[in-house]
């Protein structure tokens, strides 16, 4: 079984528990999970954010 990292799980829209507060879950910021570049914790007391820098190749 292939192990998936945090970013892959977030992009697929899986429910991932916050690594900082362990009580909230990551939610995409202002868009759907497959298009998001930022995910924030659903716990209002936690300010943890995951940001993704997309890799763009130009030929």
mmCIF file as Biopython writes it, N, C-alpha, C and O atoms, coordinates in Angstrom:
data_model
#
loop_
_atom_site.group_PDB
_atom_site.id
_atom_site.type_symbol
_atom_site.label_atom_id
_atom_site.label_alt_id
_atom_site.label_comp_id
_atom_site.label_asym_id
_atom_site.label_entity_id
_atom_site.label_seq_id
_atom_site.pdbx_PDB_ins_code
_atom_site.Cartn_x
_atom_site.Cartn_y
_atom_site.Cartn_z
_atom_site.occupancy
_atom_site.B_iso_or_equiv
_atom_site.auth_seq_id
_atom_site.auth_asym_id
_atom_site.pdbx_PDB_model_num
ATOM 1   N N  . UNK A ? 1  ? 0.834   -1.177 0.000   1.0 0.0 1  A 1 
ATOM 2   C CA . UNK A ? 1  ? 0.000   0.000  0.000   1.0 0.0 1  A 1 
ATOM 3   C C  . UNK A ? 1  ? 0.882   1.245  0.000   1.0 0.0 1  A 1 
ATOM 4   O O  . UNK A ? 1  ? 1.799   1.363  0.813   1.0 0.0 1  A 1 
ATOM 5   N N  . UNK A ? 2  ? 0.603   2.166  -0.910  1.0 0.0 2  A 1 
ATOM 6   C CA . UNK A ? 2  ? 1.398   3.378  -1.035  1.0 0.0 2  A 1 
ATOM 7   C C  . UNK A ? 2  ? 1.009   4.386  0.045   1.0 0.0 2  A 1 
ATOM 8   O O  . UNK A ? 2  ? -0.172  4.642  0.279   1.0 0.0 2  A 1 
ATOM 9   N N  . UNK A ? 3  ? 2.014   4.945  0.688   1.0 0.0 3  A 1 
ATOM 10  C CA . UNK A ? 3  ? 1.767   5.961  1.712   1.0 0.0 3  A 1 
ATOM 11  C C  . UNK A ? 3  ? 1.591   7.317  1.037   1.0 0.0 3  A 1 
ATOM 12  O O  . UNK A ? 3  ? 2.383   7.685  0.170   1.0 0.0 3  A 1 
ATOM 13  N N  . UNK A ? 4  ? 0.564   8.060  1.427   1.0 0.0 4  A 1 
ATOM 14  C CA . UNK A ? 4  ? 0.314   9.379  0.864   1.0 0.0 4  A 1 
ATOM 15  C C  . UNK A ? 4  ? 0.739   10.448 1.859   1.0 0.0 4  A 1 
ATOM 16  O O  . UNK A ? 4  ? 0.602   10.277 3.071   1.0 0.0 4  A 1 
ATOM 17  N N  . UNK A ? 5  ? 1.253   11.543 1.337   1.0 0.0 5  A 1 
ATOM 18  C CA . UNK A ? 5  ? 1.641   12.623 2.231   1.0 0.0 5  A 1 
ATOM 19  C C  . UNK A ? 5  ? 0.463   13.562 2.482   1.0 0.0 5  A 1 
ATOM 20  O O  . UNK A ? 5  ? -0.606  13.399 1.893   1.0 0.0 5  A 1 
ATOM 21  N N  . UNK A ? 6  ? 0.660   14.517 3.335   1.0 0.0 6  A 1 
ATOM 22  C CA . UNK A ? 6  ? -0.388  15.456 3.750   1.0 0.0 6  A 1 
ATOM 23  C C  . UNK A ? 6  ? -0.965  16.224 2.563   1.0 0.0 6  A 1 
ATOM 24  O O  . UNK A ? 6  ? -2.182  16.374 2.457   1.0 0.0 6  A 1 
ATOM 25  N N  . UNK A ? 7  ? -0.114  16.706 1.683   1.0 0.0 7  A 1 
ATOM 26  C CA . UNK A ? 7  ? -0.565  17.507 0.539   1.0 0.0 7  A 1 
ATOM 27  C C  . UNK A ? 7  ? -1.477  16.692 -0.376  1.0 0.0 7  A 1 
ATOM 28  O O  . UNK A ? 7  ? -2.521  17.183 -0.805  1.0 0.0 7  A 1 
ATOM 29  N N  . UNK A ? 8  ? -1.094  15.456 -0.677  1.0 0.0 8  A 1 
ATOM 30  C CA . UNK A ? 8  ? -1.922  14.602 -1.536  1.0 0.0 8  A 1 
ATOM 31  C C  . UNK A ? 8  ? -3.294  14.369 -0.925  1.0 0.0 8  A 1 
ATOM 32  O O  . UNK A ? 8  ? -4.303  14.387 -1.631  1.0 0.0 8  A 1 
ATOM 33  N N  . UNK A ? 9  ? -3.336  14.151 0.370   1.0 0.0 9  A 1 
ATOM 34  C CA . UNK A ? 9  ? -4.613  13.926 1.051   1.0 0.0 9  A 1 
ATOM 35  C C  . UNK A ? 9  ? -5.495  15.172 1.006   1.0 0.0 9  A 1 
ATOM 36  O O  . UNK A ? 9  ? -6.701  15.071 0.783   1.0 0.0 9  A 1 
ATOM 37  N N  . UNK A ? 10 ? -4.899  16.341 1.217   1.0 0.0 10 A 1 
ATOM 38  C CA . UNK A ? 10 ? -5.663  17.587 1.190   1.0 0.0 10 A 1 
ATOM 39  C C  . UNK A ? 10 ? -6.229  17.862 -0.199  1.0 0.0 10 A 1 
ATOM 40  O O  . UNK A ? 10 ? -7.384  18.267 -0.329  1.0 0.0 10 A 1 
ATOM 41  N N  . UNK A ? 11 ? -5.425  17.645 -1.233  1.0 0.0 11 A 1 
ATOM 42  C CA . UNK A ? 11 ? -5.873  17.904 -2.603  1.0 0.0 11 A 1 
ATOM 43  C C  . UNK A ? 11 ? -7.009  16.964 -3.002  1.0 0.0 11 A 1 
ATOM 44  O O  . UNK A ? 11 ? -7.904  17.352 -3.753  1.0 0.0 11 A 1 
ATOM 45  N N  . UNK A ? 12 ? -6.975  15.736 -2.502  1.0 0.0 12 A 1 
ATOM 46  C CA . UNK A ? 12 ? -8.046  14.776 -2.797  1.0 0.0 12 A 1 
ATOM 47  C C  . UNK A ? 12 ? -9.326  15.084 -2.025  1.0 0.0 12 A 1 
ATOM 48  O O  . UNK A ? 12 ? -10.376 14.507 -2.305  1.0 0.0 12 A 1 
ATOM 49  N N  . UNK A ? 13 ? -9.240  15.991 -1.055  1.0 0.0 13 A 1 
ATOM 50  C CA . UNK A ? 13 ? -10.417 16.364 -0.280  1.0 0.0 13 A 1 
ATOM 51  C C  . UNK A ? 13 ? -10.655 15.496 0.939   1.0 0.0 13 A 1 
ATOM 52  O O  . UNK A ? 13 ? -11.739 15.530 1.521   1.0 0.0 13 A 1 
ATOM 53  N N  . UNK A ? 14 ? -9.652  14.715 1.338   1.0 0.0 14 A 1 
ATOM 54  C CA . UNK A ? 14 ? -9.790  13.868 2.521   1.0 0.0 14 A 1 
ATOM 55  C C  . UNK A ? 14 ? -9.816  14.724 3.786   1.0 0.0 14 A 1 
ATOM 56  O O  . UNK A ? 14 ? -9.263  15.824 3.818   1.0 0.0 14 A 1 
ATOM 57  N N  . UNK A ? 15 ? -10.457 14.209 4.808   1.0 0.0 15 A 1 
ATOM 58  C CA . UNK A ? 15 ? -10.533 14.897 6.096   1.0 0.0 15 A 1 
ATOM 59  C C  . UNK A ? 15 ? -9.230  14.628 6.853   1.0 0.0 15 A 1 
ATOM 60  O O  . UNK A ? 15 ? -8.965  13.501 7.269   1.0 0.0 15 A 1 
ATOM 61  N N  . UNK A ? 16 ? -8.420  15.676 7.025   1.0 0.0 16 A 1 
ATOM 62  C CA . UNK A ? 16 ? -7.113  15.552 7.667   1.0 0.0 16 A 1 
ATOM 63  C C  . UNK A ? 16 ? -7.122  16.369 8.947   1.0 0.0 16 A 1 
ATOM 64  O O  . UNK A ? 16 ? -7.450  17.555 8.928   1.0 0.0 16 A 1 
ATOM 65  N N  . UNK A ? 17 ? -6.761  15.738 10.061  1.0 0.0 17 A 1 
ATOM 66  C CA . UNK A ? 17 ? -6.732  16.401 11.362  1.0 0.0 17 A 1 
ATOM 67  C C  . UNK A ? 17 ? -5.551  17.364 11.440  1.0 0.0 17 A 1 
ATOM 68  O O  . UNK A ? 17 ? -4.467  17.075 10.933  1.0 0.0 17 A 1 
ATOM 69  N N  . UNK A ? 18 ? -5.771  18.499 12.074  1.0 0.0 18 A 1 
ATOM 70  C CA . UNK A ? 18 ? -4.741  19.525 12.238  1.0 0.0 18 A 1 
ATOM 71  C C  . UNK A ? 18 ? -3.581  18.976 13.066  1.0 0.0 18 A 1 
ATOM 72  O O  . UNK A ? 18 ? -3.787  18.361 14.112  1.0 0.0 18 A 1 
ATOM 73  N N  . UNK A ? 19 ? -2.364  19.205 12.587  1.0 0.0 19 A 1 
ATOM 74  C CA . UNK A ? 19 ? -1.167  18.719 13.276  1.0 0.0 19 A 1 
ATOM 75  C C  . UNK A ? 19 ? -0.779  19.616 14.455  1.0 0.0 19 A 1 
ATOM 76  O O  . UNK A ? 19 ? 0.020   19.210 15.299  1.0 0.0 19 A 1 
ATOM 77  N N  . UNK A ? 20 ? -1.332  20.824 14.519  1.0 0.0 20 A 1 
ATOM 78  C CA . UNK A ? 20 ? -0.981  21.757 15.589  1.0 0.0 20 A 1 
ATOM 79  C C  . UNK A ? 20 ? -1.877  21.595 16.817  1.0 0.0 20 A 1 
ATOM 80  O O  . UNK A ? 20 ? -1.377  21.446 17.932  1.0 0.0 20 A 1 
ATOM 81  N N  . UNK A ? 21 ? -3.202  21.623 16.620  1.0 0.0 21 A 1 
ATOM 82  C CA . UNK A ? 21 ? -4.120  21.592 17.769  1.0 0.0 21 A 1 
ATOM 83  C C  . UNK A ? 21 ? -4.739  20.211 18.000  1.0 0.0 21 A 1 
ATOM 84  O O  . UNK A ? 21 ? -5.260  19.947 19.084  1.0 0.0 21 A 1 
ATOM 85  N N  . UNK A ? 22 ? -4.691  19.344 17.015  1.0 0.0 22 A 1 
ATOM 86  C CA . UNK A ? 22 ? -5.223  17.974 17.091  1.0 0.0 22 A 1 
ATOM 87  C C  . UNK A ? 22 ? -6.722  17.905 17.354  1.0 0.0 22 A 1 
ATOM 88  O O  . UNK A ? 22 ? -7.229  16.849 17.734  1.0 0.0 22 A 1 
ATOM 89  N N  . UNK A ? 23 ? -7.448  19.016 17.159  1.0 0.0 23 A 1 
ATOM 90  C CA . UNK A ? 23 ? -8.903  18.972 17.351  1.0 0.0 23 A 1 
ATOM 91  C C  . UNK A ? 23 ? -9.660  19.445 16.115  1.0 0.0 23 A 1 
ATOM 92  O O  . UNK A ? 23 ? -10.812 19.061 15.914  1.0 0.0 23 A 1 
ATOM 93  N N  . UNK A ? 24 ? -9.030  20.274 15.287  1.0 0.0 24 A 1 
ATOM 94  C CA . UNK A ? 24 ? -9.674  20.764 14.069  1.0 0.0 24 A 1 
ATOM 95  C C  . UNK A ? 24 ? -9.252  19.964 12.852  1.0 0.0 24 A 1 
ATOM 96  O O  . UNK A ? 24 ? -8.392  19.087 12.933  1.0 0.0 24 A 1 
ATOM 97  N N  . UNK A ? 25 ? -9.871  20.280 11.724  1.0 0.0 25 A 1 
ATOM 98  C CA . UNK A ? 25 ? -9.551  19.639 10.452  1.0 0.0 25 A 1 
ATOM 99  C C  . UNK A ? 25 ? -9.243  20.715 9.423   1.0 0.0 25 A 1 
ATOM 100 O O  . UNK A ? 25 ? -9.744  21.835 9.527   1.0 0.0 25 A 1 
ATOM 101 N N  . UNK A ? 26 ? -8.416  20.384 8.423   1.0 0.0 26 A 1 
ATOM 102 C CA . UNK A ? 26 ? -8.037  21.350 7.400   1.0 0.0 26 A 1 
ATOM 103 C C  . UNK A ? 26 ? -9.164  21.554 6.399   1.0 0.0 26 A 1 
ATOM 104 O O  . UNK A ? 26 ? -9.775  20.596 5.925   1.0 0.0 26 A 1 
ATOM 105 N N  . UNK A ? 27 ? -9.432  22.838 6.083   1.0 0.0 27 A 1 
ATOM 106 C CA . UNK A ? 27 ? -10.486 23.240 5.158   1.0 0.0 27 A 1 
ATOM 107 C C  . UNK A ? 27 ? -9.834  24.089 4.066   1.0 0.0 27 A 1 
ATOM 108 O O  . UNK A ? 27 ? -8.998  24.940 4.371   1.0 0.0 27 A 1 
ATOM 109 N N  . UNK A ? 28 ? -10.204 23.873 2.784   1.0 0.0 28 A 1 
ATOM 110 C CA . UNK A ? 28 ? -9.634  24.701 1.719   1.0 0.0 28 A 1 
ATOM 111 C C  . UNK A ? 28 ? -10.097 26.153 1.835   1.0 0.0 28 A 1 
ATOM 112 O O  . UNK A ? 28 ? -11.230 26.422 2.232   1.0 0.0 28 A 1 
ATOM 113 N N  . UNK A ? 29 ? -9.217  27.075 1.489   1.0 0.0 29 A 1 
ATOM 114 C CA . UNK A ? 29 ? -9.510  28.505 1.593   1.0 0.0 29 A 1 
ATOM 115 C C  . UNK A ? 29 ? -10.115 29.023 0.293   1.0 0.0 29 A 1 
ATOM 116 O O  . UNK A ? 29 ? -9.441  29.045 -0.736  1.0 0.0 29 A 1 
ATOM 117 N N  . UNK A ? 30 ? -11.382 29.440 0.331   1.0 0.0 30 A 1 
ATOM 118 C CA . UNK A ? 30 ? -12.107 30.112 -0.755  1.0 0.0 30 A 1 
ATOM 119 C C  . UNK A ? 30 ? -12.263 29.342 -2.059  1.0 0.0 30 A 1 
ATOM 120 O O  . UNK A ? 30 ? -12.545 29.967 -3.081  1.0 0.0 30 A 1 
ATOM 121 N N  . UNK A ? 31 ? -12.100 28.046 -2.086  1.0 0.0 31 A 1 
ATOM 122 C CA . UNK A ? 31 ? -12.276 27.271 -3.313  1.0 0.0 31 A 1 
ATOM 123 C C  . UNK A ? 31 ? -12.424 25.798 -2.966  1.0 0.0 31 A 1 
ATOM 124 O O  . UNK A ? 31 ? -12.497 25.438 -1.791  1.0 0.0 31 A 1 
ATOM 125 N N  . UNK A ? 32 ? -12.466 24.956 -3.976  1.0 0.0 32 A 1 
ATOM 126 C CA . UNK A ? 32 ? -12.554 23.516 -3.739  1.0 0.0 32 A 1 
ATOM 127 C C  . UNK A ? 32 ? -11.167 22.972 -3.419  1.0 0.0 32 A 1 
ATOM 128 O O  . UNK A ? 32 ? -10.158 23.617 -3.706  1.0 0.0 32 A 1 
ATOM 129 N N  . UNK A ? 33 ? -11.123 21.791 -2.829  1.0 0.0 33 A 1 
ATOM 130 C CA . UNK A ? 33 ? -9.858  21.209 -2.382  1.0 0.0 33 A 1 
ATOM 131 C C  . UNK A ? 33 ? -8.885  20.964 -3.534  1.0 0.0 33 A 1 
ATOM 132 O O  . UNK A ? 33 ? -7.678  21.133 -3.364  1.0 0.0 33 A 1 
ATOM 133 N N  . UNK A ? 34 ? -9.390  20.569 -4.697  1.0 0.0 34 A 1 
ATOM 134 C CA . UNK A ? 34 ? -8.483  20.275 -5.812  1.0 0.0 34 A 1 
ATOM 135 C C  . UNK A ? 34 ? -7.872  21.532 -6.440  1.0 0.0 34 A 1 
ATOM 136 O O  . UNK A ? 34 ? -6.890  21.426 -7.175  1.0 0.0 34 A 1 
ATOM 137 N N  . UNK A ? 35 ? -8.427  22.711 -6.170  1.0 0.0 35 A 1 
ATOM 138 C CA . UNK A ? 35 ? -7.908  23.968 -6.727  1.0 0.0 35 A 1 
ATOM 139 C C  . UNK A ? 35 ? -7.214  24.838 -5.682  1.0 0.0 35 A 1 
ATOM 140 O O  . UNK A ? 35 ? -6.578  25.831 -6.035  1.0 0.0 35 A 1 
ATOM 141 N N  . UNK A ? 36 ? -7.325  24.485 -4.421  1.0 0.0 36 A 1 
ATOM 142 C CA . UNK A ? 36 ? -6.822  25.330 -3.331  1.0 0.0 36 A 1 
ATOM 143 C C  . UNK A ? 36 ? -5.302  25.310 -3.228  1.0 0.0 36 A 1 
ATOM 144 O O  . UNK A ? 36 ? -4.658  24.300 -3.509  1.0 0.0 36 A 1 
ATOM 145 N N  . UNK A ? 37 ? -4.743  26.447 -2.819  1.0 0.0 37 A 1 
ATOM 146 C CA . UNK A ? 37 ? -3.319  26.563 -2.525  1.0 0.0 37 A 1 
ATOM 147 C C  . UNK A ? 37 ? -3.104  26.792 -1.038  1.0 0.0 37 A 1 
ATOM 148 O O  . UNK A ? 37 ? -1.969  26.754 -0.562  1.0 0.0 37 A 1 
ATOM 149 N N  . UNK A ? 38 ? -4.195  27.033 -0.292  1.0 0.0 38 A 1 
ATOM 150 C CA . UNK A ? 38 ? -4.125  27.238 1.152   1.0 0.0 38 A 1 
ATOM 151 C C  . UNK A ? 38 ? -5.231  26.454 1.839   1.0 0.0 38 A 1 
ATOM 152 O O  . UNK A ? 38 ? -6.363  26.391 1.359   1.0 0.0 38 A 1 
ATOM 153 N N  . UNK A ? 39 ? -4.884  25.864 2.963   1.0 0.0 39 A 1 
ATOM 154 C CA . UNK A ? 39 ? -5.840  25.141 3.792   1.0 0.0 39 A 1 
ATOM 155 C C  . UNK A ? 39 ? -5.671  25.645 5.218   1.0 0.0 39 A 1 
ATOM 156 O O  . UNK A ? 39 ? -4.545  25.784 5.697   1.0 0.0 39 A 1 
ATOM 157 N N  . UNK A ? 40 ? -6.778  25.920 5.900   1.0 0.0 40 A 1 
ATOM 158 C CA . UNK A ? 40 ? -6.691  26.421 7.266   1.0 0.0 40 A 1 
ATOM 159 C C  . UNK A ? 40 ? -7.416  25.473 8.215   1.0 0.0 40 A 1 
ATOM 160 O O  . UNK A ? 40 ? -8.262  24.684 7.794   1.0 0.0 40 A 1 
ATOM 161 N N  . UNK A ? 41 ? -7.079  25.559 9.484   1.0 0.0 41 A 1 
ATOM 162 C CA . UNK A ? 41 ? -7.674  24.705 10.507  1.0 0.0 41 A 1 
ATOM 163 C C  . UNK A ? 41 ? -9.088  25.188 10.825  1.0 0.0 41 A 1 
ATOM 164 O O  . UNK A ? 41 ? -9.341  26.390 10.903  1.0 0.0 41 A 1 
ATOM 165 N N  . UNK A ? 42 ? -10.006 24.238 11.007  1.0 0.0 42 A 1 
ATOM 166 C CA . UNK A ? 42 ? -11.404 24.573 11.300  1.0 0.0 42 A 1 
ATOM 167 C C  . UNK A ? 42 ? -11.620 25.013 12.746  1.0 0.0 42 A 1 
ATOM 168 O O  . UNK A ? 42 ? -12.680 25.547 13.073  1.0 0.0 42 A 1 
ATOM 169 N N  . UNK A ? 43 ? -10.636 24.798 13.610  1.0 0.0 43 A 1 
ATOM 170 C CA . UNK A ? 43 ? -10.728 25.208 15.007  1.0 0.0 43 A 1 
ATOM 171 C C  . UNK A ? 43 ? -10.500 26.723 15.087  1.0 0.0 43 A 1 
ATOM 172 O O  . UNK A ? 43 ? -9.427  27.195 14.711  1.0 0.0 43 A 1 
ATOM 173 N N  . UNK A ? 44 ? -11.489 27.499 15.570  1.0 0.0 44 A 1 
ATOM 174 C CA . UNK A ? 44 ? -11.333 28.965 15.614  1.0 0.0 44 A 1 
ATOM 175 C C  . UNK A ? 44 ? -10.209 29.441 16.536  1.0 0.0 44 A 1 
ATOM 176 O O  . UNK A ? 44 ? -9.744  30.571 16.389  1.0 0.0 44 A 1 
ATOM 177 N N  . UNK A ? 45 ? -9.766  28.619 17.471  1.0 0.0 45 A 1 
ATOM 178 C CA . UNK A ? 45 ? -8.685  29.009 18.380  1.0 0.0 45 A 1 
ATOM 179 C C  . UNK A ? 45 ? -7.302  28.707 17.801  1.0 0.0 45 A 1 
ATOM 180 O O  . UNK A ? 45 ? -6.287  29.123 18.359  1.0 0.0 45 A 1 
ATOM 181 N N  . UNK A ? 46 ? -7.267  27.985 16.686  1.0 0.0 46 A 1 
ATOM 182 C CA . UNK A ? 46 ? -6.000  27.596 16.055  1.0 0.0 46 A 1 
ATOM 183 C C  . UNK A ? 46 ? -5.795  28.434 14.795  1.0 0.0 46 A 1 
ATOM 184 O O  . UNK A ? 46 ? -6.732  28.617 14.017  1.0 0.0 46 A 1 
ATOM 185 N N  . UNK A ? 47 ? -4.601  28.936 14.589  1.0 0.0 47 A 1 
ATOM 186 C CA . UNK A ? 47 ? -4.297  29.752 13.407  1.0 0.0 47 A 1 
ATOM 187 C C  . UNK A ? 47 ? -3.399  29.024 12.413  1.0 0.0 47 A 1 
ATOM 188 O O  . UNK A ? 47 ? -2.726  29.662 11.603  1.0 0.0 47 A 1 
ATOM 189 N N  . UNK A ? 48 ? -3.383  27.695 12.469  1.0 0.0 48 A 1 
ATOM 190 C CA . UNK A ? 48 ? -2.481  26.918 11.618  1.0 0.0 48 A 1 
ATOM 191 C C  . UNK A ? 48 ? -2.962  26.925 10.167  1.0 0.0 48 A 1 
ATOM 192 O O  . UNK A ? 48 ? -4.140  26.694 9.898   1.0 0.0 48 A 1 
ATOM 193 N N  . UNK A ? 49 ? -2.045  27.192 9.235   1.0 0.0 49 A 1 
ATOM 194 C CA . UNK A ? 49 ? -2.350  27.237 7.806   1.0 0.0 49 A 1 
ATOM 195 C C  . UNK A ? 49 ? -1.315  26.411 7.055   1.0 0.0 49 A 1 
ATOM 196 O O  . UNK A ? 49 ? -0.126  26.458 7.371   1.0 0.0 49 A 1 
ATOM 197 N N  . UNK A ? 50 ? -1.771  25.652 6.056   1.0 0.0 50 A 1 
ATOM 198 C CA . UNK A ? 50 ? -0.880  24.919 5.157   1.0 0.0 50 A 1 
ATOM 199 C C  . UNK A ? 50 ? -0.978  25.592 3.796   1.0 0.0 50 A 1 
ATOM 200 O O  . UNK A ? 50 ? -2.070  25.722 3.241   1.0 0.0 50 A 1 
ATOM 201 N N  . UNK A ? 51 ? 0.164   26.021 3.255   1.0 0.0 51 A 1 
ATOM 202 C CA . UNK A ? 51 ? 0.185   26.655 1.933   1.0 0.0 51 A 1 
ATOM 203 C C  . UNK A ? 51 ? 0.983   25.776 0.979   1.0 0.0 51 A 1 
ATOM 204 O O  . UNK A ? 51 ? 2.015   25.211 1.342   1.0 0.0 51 A 1 
ATOM 205 N N  . UNK A ? 52 ? 0.481   25.674 -0.252  1.0 0.0 52 A 1 
ATOM 206 C CA . UNK A ? 52 ? 1.118   24.854 -1.276  1.0 0.0 52 A 1 
ATOM 207 C C  . UNK A ? 52 ? 1.620   25.770 -2.383  1.0 0.0 52 A 1 
ATOM 208 O O  . UNK A ? 52 ? 0.877   26.622 -2.871  1.0 0.0 52 A 1 
ATOM 209 N N  . UNK A ? 53 ? 2.875   25.601 -2.779  1.0 0.0 53 A 1 
ATOM 210 C CA . UNK A ? 53 ? 3.421   26.328 -3.926  1.0 0.0 53 A 1 
ATOM 211 C C  . UNK A ? 53 ? 3.354   25.404 -5.130  1.0 0.0 53 A 1 
ATOM 212 O O  . UNK A ? 53 ? 4.050   24.389 -5.164  1.0 0.0 53 A 1 
ATOM 213 N N  . UNK A ? 54 ? 2.526   25.735 -6.125  1.0 0.0 54 A 1 
ATOM 214 C CA . UNK A ? 54 ? 2.409   24.858 -7.289  1.0 0.0 54 A 1 
ATOM 215 C C  . UNK A ? 54 ? 3.672   24.896 -8.150  1.0 0.0 54 A 1 
ATOM 216 O O  . UNK A ? 54 ? 4.327   25.931 -8.271  1.0 0.0 54 A 1 
ATOM 217 N N  . UNK A ? 55 ? 3.995   23.760 -8.737  1.0 0.0 55 A 1 
ATOM 218 C CA . UNK A ? 55 ? 5.133   23.668 -9.640  1.0 0.0 55 A 1 
ATOM 219 C C  . UNK A ? 55 ? 4.595   23.807 -11.061 1.0 0.0 55 A 1 
ATOM 220 O O  . UNK A ? 55 ? 3.793   22.991 -11.516 1.0 0.0 55 A 1 
ATOM 221 N N  . UNK A ? 56 ? 5.041   24.843 -11.748 1.0 0.0 56 A 1 
ATOM 222 C CA . UNK A ? 56 ? 4.576   25.115 -13.107 1.0 0.0 56 A 1 
ATOM 223 C C  . UNK A ? 56 ? 5.768   25.008 -14.053 1.0 0.0 56 A 1 
ATOM 224 O O  . UNK A ? 56 ? 6.761   25.719 -13.904 1.0 0.0 56 A 1 
ATOM 225 N N  . UNK A ? 57 ? 5.654   24.111 -15.025 1.0 0.0 57 A 1 
ATOM 226 C CA . UNK A ? 57 ? 6.713   23.937 -16.011 1.0 0.0 57 A 1 
ATOM 227 C C  . UNK A ? 57 ? 6.290   24.595 -17.318 1.0 0.0 57 A 1 
ATOM 228 O O  . UNK A ? 57 ? 5.209   24.320 -17.839 1.0 0.0 57 A 1 
ATOM 229 N N  . UNK A ? 58 ? 7.144   25.461 -17.841 1.0 0.0 58 A 1 
ATOM 230 C CA . UNK A ? 58 ? 6.869   26.150 -19.092 1.0 0.0 58 A 1 
ATOM 231 C C  . UNK A ? 58 ? 7.857   25.637 -20.133 1.0 0.0 58 A 1 
ATOM 232 O O  . UNK A ? 58 ? 9.070   25.657 -19.924 1.0 0.0 58 A 1 
ATOM 233 N N  . UNK A ? 59 ? 7.325   25.187 -21.238 1.0 0.0 59 A 1 
ATOM 234 C CA . UNK A ? 59 ? 8.200   24.681 -22.303 1.0 0.0 59 A 1 
ATOM 235 C C  . UNK A ? 59 ? 8.342   25.697 -23.403 1.0 0.0 59 A 1 
ATOM 236 O O  . UNK A ? 59 ? 9.040   25.449 -24.385 1.0 0.0 59 A 1 
#
